[in-house]
Amino acid sequence: MSRTCMVTGKKRTVGNNRSHAENKTKRTFEVNIQDTTVYSEVLKRKIAIRVTPSGLRTLDHKGGIDAFIQSTAKTKLDPALRPLKAQIEKALESKKA
C-alpha cells in the first residue's frame, strides 16, 4: 500500500540531512498515515480509509465522509473512493423515489 492520504493526497517528500560540516545525504519525510474507519450515514456502514490527521479535519469540516465524497469531483477522488461515490449517489437516488 502506498503511503498517501485518501482525502488530501499527501505523499512522502524528499530532502537532505545536513550535518554540522554541511554534508548532504538524501532522506525521506514520511506522512503520518492512520488506518481508520469512518461511518457513512447514507450507506449505514463503516468505511476503512487511510488518512492523515489533516484529512480527518477536512472530513469533519466538510460534514463527514458522505458530504466529502459528494462534493468532490470523481476525477479528484482517490481511486479506492470512486466506487463509494456511485454507491452513495445510488442510495440517495433510491431514497428520493
KOLGU-4560 file (N, C-alpha, C; in nm, 3 decimals, padded with zeros to 5 digits):
<recs>
<n_xx: 00.083 n_yy: -00.118 n_zz: 00.000 ca_xx: 00.000 ca_yy: 00.000 ca_zz: 00.000 c_xx: 00.087 c_yy: 00.124 c_zz: 00.000 mol: A seq: 1 type: MET>
<n_xx: 00.048 n_yy: 00.221 n_zz: -00.078 ca_xx: 00.126 ca_yy: 00.343 ca_zz: -00.082 c_xx: 00.091 c_yy: 00.430 c_zz: 00.038 mol: A seq: 2 type: SER>
<n_xx: 00.186 n_yy: 00.508 n_zz: 00.080 ca_xx: 00.164 ca_yy: 00.594 ca_zz: 00.196 c_xx: 00.113 c_yy: 00.730 c_zz: 00.148 mol: A seq: 3 type: ARG>
<n_xx: -00.010 n_yy: 00.731 n_zz: 00.099 ca_xx: -00.074 ca_yy: 00.855 ca_zz: 00.059 c_xx: -00.208 c_yy: 00.867 c_zz: 00.129 mol: A seq: 4 type: THR>
<n_xx: -00.246 n_yy: 00.990 n_zz: 00.157 ca_xx: -00.373 ca_yy: 01.016 ca_zz: 00.223 c_xx: -00.484 c_yy: 01.008 c_zz: 00.119 mol: A seq: 5 type: CYS>
<n_xx: -00.594 n_yy: 00.937 n_zz: 00.151 ca_xx: -00.704 ca_yy: 00.920 ca_zz: 00.058 c_xx: -00.789 c_yy: 01.047 c_zz: 00.046 mol: A seq: 6 type: MET>
<n_xx: -00.776 n_yy: 01.137 n_zz: 00.141 ca_xx: -00.856 ca_yy: 01.260 ca_zz: 00.139 c_xx: -00.777 c_yy: 01.376 c_zz: 00.081 mol: A seq: 7 type: VAL>
<n_xx: -00.659 n_yy: 01.403 n_zz: 00.134 ca_xx: -00.582 ca_yy: 01.519 ca_zz: 00.091 c_xx: -00.482 c_yy: 01.488 c_zz: -00.019 mol: A seq: 8 type: THR>
<n_xx: -00.443 n_yy: 01.362 n_zz: -00.035 ca_xx: -00.346 ca_yy: 01.326 ca_zz: -00.137 c_xx: -00.202 c_yy: 01.350 c_zz: -00.096 mol: A seq: 9 type: GLY>
<n_xx: -00.178 n_yy: 01.376 n_zz: 00.032 ca_xx: -00.041 ca_yy: 01.399 ca_zz: 00.079 c_xx: 00.043 c_yy: 01.274 c_zz: 00.060 mol: A seq: 10 type: LYS>
<n_xx: 00.168 n_yy: 01.293 n_zz: 00.015 ca_xx: 00.263 ca_yy: 01.183 ca_zz: -00.006 c_xx: 00.392 c_yy: 01.213 c_zz: 00.067 mol: A seq: 11 type: LYS>
<n_xx: 00.483 n_yy: 01.116 n_zz: 00.064 ca_xx: 00.614 ca_yy: 01.139 ca_zz: 00.122 c_xx: 00.689 c_yy: 01.241 c_zz: 00.037 mol: A seq: 12 type: ARG>
<n_xx: 00.775 n_yy: 01.319 n_zz: 00.102 ca_xx: 00.859 ca_yy: 01.414 ca_zz: 00.031 c_xx: 01.005 c_yy: 01.378 c_zz: 00.058 mol: A seq: 13 type: THR>
<n_xx: 01.094 n_yy: 01.431 n_zz: -00.023 ca_xx: 01.236 ca_yy: 01.403 ca_zz: -00.007 c_xx: 01.310 c_yy: 01.532 c_zz: 00.023 mol: A seq: 14 type: VAL>
<n_xx: 01.422 n_yy: 01.516 n_zz: 00.091 ca_xx: 01.505 ca_yy: 01.630 ca_zz: 00.125 c_xx: 01.643 c_yy: 01.582 c_zz: 00.161 mol: A seq: 15 type: GLY>
<n_xx: 01.716 n_yy: 01.665 n_zz: 00.233 ca_xx: 01.853 ca_yy: 01.633 ca_zz: 00.270 c_xx: 01.870 c_yy: 01.639 c_zz: 00.421 mol: A seq: 16 type: ASN>
<n_xx: 01.952 n_yy: 01.547 n_zz: 00.475 ca_xx: 02.005 ca_yy: 01.563 ca_zz: 00.609 c_xx: 02.127 c_yy: 01.655 c_zz: 00.595 mol: A seq: 17 type: ASN>
<n_xx: 02.140 n_yy: 01.751 n_zz: 00.684 ca_xx: 02.256 ca_yy: 01.840 ca_zz: 00.678 c_xx: 02.333 c_yy: 01.827 c_zz: 00.809 mol: A seq: 18 type: ARG>
<n_xx: 02.458 n_yy: 01.786 n_zz: 00.799 ca_xx: 02.540 ca_yy: 01.772 ca_zz: 00.918 c_xx: 02.601 c_yy: 01.908 c_zz: 00.954 mol: A seq: 19 type: SER>
<n_xx: 02.672 n_yy: 01.911 n_zz: 01.067 ca_xx: 02.740 ca_yy: 02.034 ca_zz: 01.108 c_xx: 02.845 c_yy: 02.074 c_zz: 01.005 mol: A seq: 20 type: HIS>
<n_xx: 02.902 n_yy: 01.975 n_zz: 00.936 ca_xx: 03.003 ca_yy: 02.002 ca_zz: 00.832 c_xx: 02.937 c_yy: 02.033 c_zz: 00.697 mol: A seq: 21 type: ALA>
<n_xx: 02.802 n_yy: 02.049 n_zz: 00.697 ca_xx: 02.723 ca_yy: 02.080 ca_zz: 00.577 c_xx: 02.723 c_yy: 01.968 c_zz: 00.473 mol: A seq: 22 type: GLU>
<n_xx: 02.748 n_yy: 01.841 n_zz: 00.518 ca_xx: 02.734 ca_yy: 01.727 ca_zz: 00.427 c_xx: 02.586 c_yy: 01.706 c_zz: 00.398 mol: A seq: 23 type: ASN>
<n_xx: 02.556 n_yy: 01.668 n_zz: 00.274 ca_xx: 02.418 ca_yy: 01.644 ca_zz: 00.235 c_xx: 02.398 c_yy: 01.496 c_zz: 00.206 mol: A seq: 24 type: LYS>
<n_xx: 02.299 n_yy: 01.435 n_zz: 00.269 ca_xx: 02.260 ca_yy: 01.299 ca_zz: 00.238 c_xx: 02.109 c_yy: 01.296 c_zz: 00.222 mol: A seq: 25 type: THR>
<n_xx: 02.062 n_yy: 01.223 n_zz: 00.122 ca_xx: 01.919 ca_yy: 01.218 ca_zz: 00.093 c_xx: 01.842 c_yy: 01.149 c_zz: 00.205 mol: A seq: 26 type: LYS>
<n_xx: 01.720 n_yy: 01.196 n_zz: 00.228 ca_xx: 01.632 ca_yy: 01.133 ca_zz: 00.326 c_xx: 01.489 c_yy: 01.155 c_zz: 00.279 mol: A seq: 27 type: ARG>
<n_xx: 01.396 n_yy: 01.080 n_zz: 00.341 ca_xx: 01.255 ca_yy: 01.098 ca_zz: 00.308 c_xx: 01.181 c_yy: 01.145 c_zz: 00.432 mol: A seq: 28 type: THR>
<n_xx: 01.079 n_yy: 01.225 n_zz: 00.409 ca_xx: 00.990 ca_yy: 01.270 ca_zz: 00.515 c_xx: 00.860 c_yy: 01.195 c_zz: 00.496 mol: A seq: 29 type: PHE>
<n_xx: 00.831 n_yy: 01.102 n_zz: 00.588 ca_xx: 00.712 ca_yy: 01.019 ca_zz: 00.576 c_xx: 00.588 c_yy: 01.095 c_zz: 00.623 mol: A seq: 30 type: GLU>
<n_xx: 00.473 n_yy: 01.052 n_zz: 00.572 ca_xx: 00.346 ca_yy: 01.112 ca_zz: 00.606 c_xx: 00.286 c_yy: 01.036 c_zz: 00.724 mol: A seq: 31 type: VAL>
<n_xx: 00.218 n_yy: 01.106 n_zz: 00.811 ca_xx: 00.155 ca_yy: 01.045 ca_zz: 00.929 c_xx: 00.021 c_yy: 00.983 c_zz: 00.886 mol: A seq: 32 type: ASN>
<n_xx: 00.028 n_yy: 00.865 n_zz: 00.826 ca_xx: -00.092 ca_yy: 00.796 ca_zz: 00.777 c_xx: -00.151 c_yy: 00.711 c_zz: 00.890 mol: A seq: 33 type: ILE>
<n_xx: -00.282 n_yy: 00.721 n_zz: 00.907 ca_xx: -00.353 ca_yy: 00.642 ca_zz: 01.006 c_xx: -00.457 c_yy: 00.556 c_zz: 00.935 mol: A seq: 34 type: GLN>
<n_xx: -00.463 n_yy: 00.428 n_zz: 00.970 ca_xx: -00.570 ca_yy: 00.342 ca_zz: 00.922 c_xx: -00.688 c_yy: 00.360 c_zz: 01.016 mol: A seq: 35 type: ASP>
<n_xx: -00.800 n_yy: 00.406 n_zz: 00.964 ca_xx: -00.915 ca_yy: 00.432 ca_zz: 01.048 c_xx: -01.043 c_yy: 00.397 c_zz: 00.974 mol: A seq: 36 type: THR>
<n_xx: -01.152 n_yy: 00.393 n_zz: 01.047 ca_xx: -01.282 ca_yy: 00.371 ca_zz: 00.985 c_xx: -01.371 c_yy: 00.491 c_zz: 01.016 mol: A seq: 37 type: THR>
<n_xx: -01.450 n_yy: 00.530 n_zz: 00.918 ca_xx: -01.547 ca_yy: 00.637 ca_zz: 00.936 c_xx: -01.684 c_yy: 00.582 c_zz: 00.900 mol: A seq: 38 type: VAL>
<n_xx: -01.786 n_yy: 00.635 n_zz: 00.963 ca_xx: -01.920 ca_yy: 00.584 ca_zz: 00.942 c_xx: -01.991 c_yy: 00.665 c_zz: 00.834 mol: A seq: 39 type: TYR>
<n_xx: -02.045 n_yy: 00.594 n_zz: 00.735 ca_xx: -02.125 ca_yy: 00.656 ca_zz: 00.630 c_xx: -02.272 c_yy: 00.646 c_zz: 00.669 mol: A seq: 40 type: SER>
<n_xx: -02.335 n_yy: 00.760 n_zz: 00.690 ca_xx: -02.476 ca_yy: 00.761 ca_zz: 00.731 c_xx: -02.568 c_yy: 00.721 c_zz: 00.616 mol: A seq: 41 type: GLU>
<n_xx: -02.526 n_yy: 00.750 n_zz: 00.492 ca_xx: -02.608 ca_yy: 00.715 ca_zz: 00.377 c_xx: -02.605 c_yy: 00.564 c_zz: 00.353 mol: A seq: 42 type: VAL>
<n_xx: -02.484 n_yy: 00.506 n_zz: 00.357 ca_xx: -02.470 ca_yy: 00.362 ca_zz: 00.332 c_xx: -02.496 c_yy: 00.278 c_zz: 00.457 mol: A seq: 43 type: LEU>
<n_xx: -02.501 n_yy: 00.343 n_zz: 00.573 ca_xx: -02.525 ca_yy: 00.276 ca_zz: 00.702 c_xx: -02.422 c_yy: 00.166 c_zz: 00.731 mol: A seq: 44 type: LYS>
<n_xx: -02.294 n_yy: 00.200 n_zz: 00.706 ca_xx: -02.186 ca_yy: 00.107 ca_zz: 00.737 c_xx: -02.055 c_yy: 00.184 c_zz: 00.754 mol: A seq: 45 type: ARG>
<n_xx: -01.956 n_yy: 00.116 n_zz: 00.808 ca_xx: -01.825 ca_yy: 00.177 ca_zz: 00.828 c_xx: -01.741 c_yy: 00.161 c_zz: 00.702 mol: A seq: 46 type: LYS>
<n_xx: -01.657 n_yy: 00.260 n_zz: 00.676 ca_xx: -01.568 ca_yy: 00.259 ca_zz: 00.560 c_xx: -01.425 c_yy: 00.271 c_zz: 00.613 mol: A seq: 47 type: ILE>
<n_xx: -01.338 n_yy: 00.178 n_zz: 00.573 ca_xx: -01.198 ca_yy: 00.181 ca_zz: 00.614 c_xx: -01.121 c_yy: 00.271 c_zz: 00.518 mol: A seq: 48 type: ALA>
<n_xx: -01.048 n_yy: 00.368 n_zz: 00.574 ca_xx: -00.968 ca_yy: 00.459 ca_zz: 00.493 c_xx: -00.830 c_yy: 00.476 c_zz: 00.555 mol: A seq: 49 type: ILE>
<n_xx: -00.735 n_yy: 00.520 n_zz: 00.471 ca_xx: -00.600 ca_yy: 00.556 ca_zz: 00.516 c_xx: -00.590 c_yy: 00.707 c_zz: 00.502 mol: A seq: 50 type: ARG>
<n_xx: -00.576 n_yy: 00.775 n_zz: 00.615 ca_xx: -00.589 ca_yy: 00.920 ca_zz: 00.613 c_xx: -00.493 c_yy: 00.984 c_zz: 00.713 mol: A seq: 51 type: VAL>
<n_xx: -00.454 n_yy: 01.108 n_zz: 00.686 ca_xx: -00.372 ca_yy: 01.186 ca_zz: 00.778 c_xx: -00.461 c_yy: 01.259 c_zz: 00.877 mol: A seq: 52 type: THR>
<n_xx: -00.406 n_yy: 01.308 n_zz: 00.986 ca_xx: -00.488 ca_yy: 01.387 ca_zz: 01.079 c_xx: -00.550 c_yy: 01.510 c_zz: 01.012 mol: A seq: 53 type: PRO>
<n_xx: -00.479 n_yy: 01.573 n_zz: 00.920 ca_xx: -00.538 ca_yy: 01.688 ca_zz: 00.850 c_xx: -00.651 c_yy: 01.643 c_zz: 00.758 mol: A seq: 54 type: SER>
<n_xx: -00.643 n_yy: 01.521 n_zz: 00.707 ca_xx: -00.752 ca_yy: 01.466 ca_zz: 00.627 c_xx: -00.876 c_yy: 01.441 c_zz: 00.711 mol: A seq: 55 type: GLY>
<n_xx: -00.857 n_yy: 01.397 n_zz: 00.835 ca_xx: -00.969 ca_yy: 01.379 ca_zz: 00.926 c_xx: -01.034 c_yy: 01.513 c_zz: 00.958 mol: A seq: 56 type: LEU>
<n_xx: -00.954 n_yy: 01.617 n_zz: 00.975 ca_xx: -01.009 ca_yy: 01.750 ca_zz: 00.999 c_xx: -01.086 c_yy: 01.799 c_zz: 00.876 mol: A seq: 57 type: ARG>
<n_xx: -01.037 n_yy: 01.766 n_zz: 00.757 ca_xx: -01.107 ca_yy: 01.802 ca_zz: 00.635 c_xx: -01.243 c_yy: 01.733 c_zz: 00.629 mol: A seq: 58 type: THR>
<n_xx: -01.247 n_yy: 01.605 n_zz: 00.663 ca_xx: -01.375 ca_yy: 01.533 ca_zz: 00.665 c_xx: -01.470 c_yy: 01.596 c_zz: 00.765 mol: A seq: 59 type: LEU>
<n_xx: -01.419 n_yy: 01.634 n_zz: 00.881 ca_xx: -01.502 ca_yy: 01.697 ca_zz: 00.983 c_xx: -01.555 c_yy: 01.832 c_zz: 00.934 mol: A seq: 60 type: ASP>
<n_xx: -01.470 n_yy: 01.908 n_zz: 00.867 ca_xx: -01.508 ca_yy: 02.040 ca_zz: 00.816 c_xx: -01.614 c_yy: 02.030 c_zz: 00.707 mol: A seq: 61 type: HIS>
<n_xx: -01.601 n_yy: 01.929 n_zz: 00.620 ca_xx: -01.696 ca_yy: 01.911 ca_zz: 00.510 c_xx: -01.828 c_yy: 01.852 c_zz: 00.556 mol: A seq: 62 type: LYS>
<n_xx: -01.833 n_yy: 01.791 n_zz: 00.675 ca_xx: -01.957 ca_yy: 01.735 ca_zz: 00.725 c_xx: -01.965 c_yy: 01.585 c_zz: 00.717 mol: A seq: 63 type: GLY>
<n_xx: -01.851 n_yy: 01.518 n_zz: 00.713 ca_xx: -01.848 ca_yy: 01.372 ca_zz: 00.711 c_xx: -01.802 c_yy: 01.317 c_zz: 00.578 mol: A seq: 64 type: GLY>
<n_xx: -01.786 n_yy: 01.186 n_zz: 00.575 ca_xx: -01.735 ca_yy: 01.120 ca_zz: 00.455 c_xx: -01.835 c_yy: 01.130 c_zz: 00.340 mol: A seq: 65 type: ILE>
<n_xx: -01.965 n_yy: 01.125 n_zz: 00.370 ca_xx: -02.066 ca_yy: 01.132 ca_zz: 00.264 c_xx: -02.062 c_yy: 01.267 c_zz: 00.194 mol: A seq: 66 type: ASP>
<n_xx: -02.060 n_yy: 01.375 n_zz: 00.272 ca_xx: -02.057 ca_yy: 01.510 ca_zz: 00.214 c_xx: -01.928 c_yy: 01.534 c_zz: 00.137 mol: A seq: 67 type: ALA>
<n_xx: -01.816 n_yy: 01.482 n_zz: 00.190 ca_xx: -01.689 ca_yy: 01.500 ca_zz: 00.121 c_xx: -01.690 c_yy: 01.430 c_zz: -00.015 mol: A seq: 68 type: PHE>
<n_xx: -01.736 n_yy: 01.306 n_zz: -00.018 ca_xx: -01.738 ca_yy: 01.230 ca_zz: -00.143 c_xx: -01.834 c_yy: 01.292 c_zz: -00.243 mol: A seq: 69 type: ILE>
<n_xx: -01.949 n_yy: 01.340 n_zz: -00.197 ca_xx: -02.045 ca_yy: 01.402 ca_zz: -00.288 c_xx: -01.993 c_yy: 01.532 c_zz: -00.346 mol: A seq: 70 type: GLN>
<n_xx: -01.922 n_yy: 01.613 n_zz: -00.265 ca_xx: -01.878 ca_yy: 01.744 ca_zz: -00.311 c_xx: -01.750 c_yy: 01.741 c_zz: -00.394 mol: A seq: 71 type: SER>
<n_xx: -01.681 n_yy: 01.629 n_zz: -00.396 ca_xx: -01.555 ca_yy: 01.617 ca_zz: -00.470 c_xx: -01.581 c_yy: 01.553 c_zz: -00.606 mol: A seq: 72 type: THR>
<n_xx: -01.517 n_yy: 01.608 n_zz: -00.709 ca_xx: -01.531 ca_yy: 01.552 ca_zz: -00.843 c_xx: -01.473 c_yy: 01.412 c_zz: -00.848 mol: A seq: 73 type: ALA>
<n_xx: -01.531 n_yy: 01.326 n_zz: -00.931 ca_xx: -01.488 ca_yy: 01.186 ca_zz: -00.939 c_xx: -01.341 c_yy: 01.176 c_zz: -00.980 mol: A seq: 74 type: LYS>
<n_xx: -01.296 n_yy: 01.266 n_zz: -01.067 ca_xx: -01.158 ca_yy: 01.260 ca_zz: -01.114 c_xx: -01.059 c_yy: 01.299 c_zz: -01.005 mol: A seq: 75 type: THR>
<n_xx: -01.102 n_yy: 01.376 n_zz: -00.904 ca_xx: -01.013 ca_yy: 01.417 ca_zz: -00.797 c_xx: -01.016 c_yy: 01.324 c_zz: -00.676 mol: A seq: 76 type: LYS>
<n_xx: -01.108 n_yy: 01.229 n_zz: -00.675 ca_xx: -01.116 ca_yy: 01.133 ca_zz: -00.565 c_xx: -01.009 c_yy: 01.026 c_zz: -00.579 mol: A seq: 77 type: LEU>
<n_xx: -00.969 n_yy: 00.970 n_zz: -00.466 ca_xx: -00.879 ca_yy: 00.855 ca_zz: -00.466 c_xx: -00.949 c_yy: 00.739 c_zz: -00.536 mol: A seq: 78 type: ASP>
<n_xx: -00.878 n_yy: 00.661 n_zz: -00.617 ca_xx: -00.942 ca_yy: 00.550 ca_zz: -00.689 c_xx: -01.019 c_yy: 00.453 c_zz: -00.600 mol: A seq: 79 type: PRO>
<n_xx: -00.978 n_yy: 00.437 n_zz: -00.476 ca_xx: -01.049 ca_yy: 00.347 ca_zz: -00.385 c_xx: -01.183 c_yy: 00.405 c_zz: -00.340 mol: A seq: 80 type: ALA>
<n_xx: -01.199 n_yy: 00.538 n_zz: -00.347 ca_xx: -01.322 ca_yy: 00.603 ca_zz: -00.304 c_xx: -01.422 c_yy: 00.622 c_zz: -00.417 mol: A seq: 81 type: LEU>
<n_xx: -01.380 n_yy: 00.603 n_zz: -00.541 ca_xx: -01.471 ca_yy: 00.625 ca_zz: -00.655 c_xx: -01.592 c_yy: 00.532 c_zz: -00.656 mol: A seq: 82 type: ARG>
<n_xx: -01.577 n_yy: 00.401 n_zz: -00.625 ca_xx: -01.697 ca_yy: 00.317 ca_zz: -00.619 c_xx: -01.794 c_yy: 00.361 c_zz: -00.509 mol: A seq: 83 type: PRO>
<n_xx: -01.741 n_yy: 00.417 n_zz: -00.401 ca_xx: -01.828 ca_yy: 00.464 ca_zz: -00.293 c_xx: -01.913 c_yy: 00.581 c_zz: -00.337 mol: A seq: 84 type: LEU>
<n_xx: -01.857 n_yy: 00.667 n_zz: -00.424 ca_xx: -01.934 ca_yy: 00.781 ca_zz: -00.476 c_xx: -02.056 c_yy: 00.731 c_zz: -00.552 mol: A seq: 85 type: LYS>
<n_xx: -02.038 n_yy: 00.628 n_zz: -00.634 ca_xx: -02.150 ca_yy: 00.572 ca_zz: -00.710 c_xx: -02.252 c_yy: 00.509 c_zz: -00.616 mol: A seq: 86 type: ALA>
<n_xx: -02.205 n_yy: 00.439 n_zz: -00.513 ca_xx: -02.296 ca_yy: 00.375 ca_zz: -00.416 c_xx: -02.376 c_yy: 00.480 c_zz: -00.339 mol: A seq: 87 type: GLN>
<n_xx: -02.311 n_yy: 00.588 n_zz: -00.300 ca_xx: -02.380 ca_yy: 00.694 ca_zz: -00.225 c_xx: -02.484 c_yy: 00.762 c_zz: -00.313 mol: A seq: 88 type: ILE>
<n_xx: -02.448 n_yy: 00.792 n_zz: -00.437 ca_xx: -02.543 ca_yy: 00.855 ca_zz: -00.528 c_xx: -02.663 c_yy: 00.764 c_zz: -00.554 mol: A seq: 89 type: GLU>
<n_xx: -02.637 n_yy: 00.635 n_zz: -00.569 ca_xx: -02.746 ca_yy: 00.540 ca_zz: -00.593 c_xx: -02.837 c_yy: 00.531 c_zz: -00.470 mol: A seq: 90 type: LYS>
<n_xx: -02.778 n_yy: 00.529 n_zz: -00.350 ca_xx: -02.856 ca_yy: 00.521 ca_zz: -00.228 c_xx: -02.941 c_yy: 00.646 c_zz: -00.207 mol: A seq: 91 type: ALA>
<n_xx: -02.885 n_yy: 00.763 n_zz: -00.240 ca_xx: -02.961 ca_yy: 00.887 ca_zz: -00.226 c_xx: -03.073 c_yy: 00.894 c_zz: -00.330 mol: A seq: 92 type: LEU>
<n_xx: -03.046 n_yy: 00.843 n_zz: -00.449 ca_xx: -03.148 ca_yy: 00.844 ca_zz: -00.554 c_xx: -03.266 c_yy: 00.754 c_zz: -00.517 mol: A seq: 93 type: GLU>
<n_xx: -03.236 n_yy: 00.636 n_zz: -00.461 ca_xx: -03.342 ca_yy: 00.545 ca_zz: -00.421 c_xx: -03.420 c_yy: 00.599 c_zz: -00.301 mol: A seq: 94 type: SER>
<n_xx: -03.354 n_yy: 00.678 n_zz: -00.218 ca_xx: -03.419 ca_yy: 00.737 ca_zz: -00.102 c_xx: -03.522 c_yy: 00.843 c_zz: -00.145 mol: A seq: 95 type: LYS>
<n_xx: -03.489 n_yy: 00.915 n_zz: -00.254 ca_xx: -03.579 ca_yy: 01.019 ca_zz: -00.305 c_xx: -03.705 c_yy: 00.959 c_zz: -00.365 mol: A seq: 96 type: LYS>
<n_xx: -03.690 n_yy: 00.846 n_zz: -00.432 ca_xx: -03.803 ca_yy: 00.785 ca_zz: -00.503 c_xx: -03.902 c_yy: 00.717 c_zz: -00.412 mol: A seq: 97 type: ALA>
</recs>
